[in-house]
Amino acid sequence: MAQKPTEPTDYRRYRRETDRKLLIAVLALLVVGGGALIGLIYGGWAAATALICLLAGAGVILVLWLLLSLLERWINESE
């Protein structure tokens, strides 16, 4: 049987997609998992209060990821 030629693999695109999926998973685990755990241990009011802090932490992670992504694009454009 003749094999049809395979398309070249774009490892950079695959890495960007994987990084994006990992970022979403980390943020979801931080906010949802952390909020649920605090809610189970300390109750609803503590979870509501902690949610503010968890969202702020998720925002910091997101801003750092965006900054590093922009720097990576800027460096790749200059090459």
KALINHU-V374527 format. One record per helix or strand of 3 or more residues. SS is the DSSP state (H for helix, E for strand). FROM is the first residue (numbers start at 1). TO is the last residue. Records with the same first field share a line. If there is no record, write none. Layout:
SS=FROM-TO ; FROM-TO
This chain:
H=11-42 ; 44-78
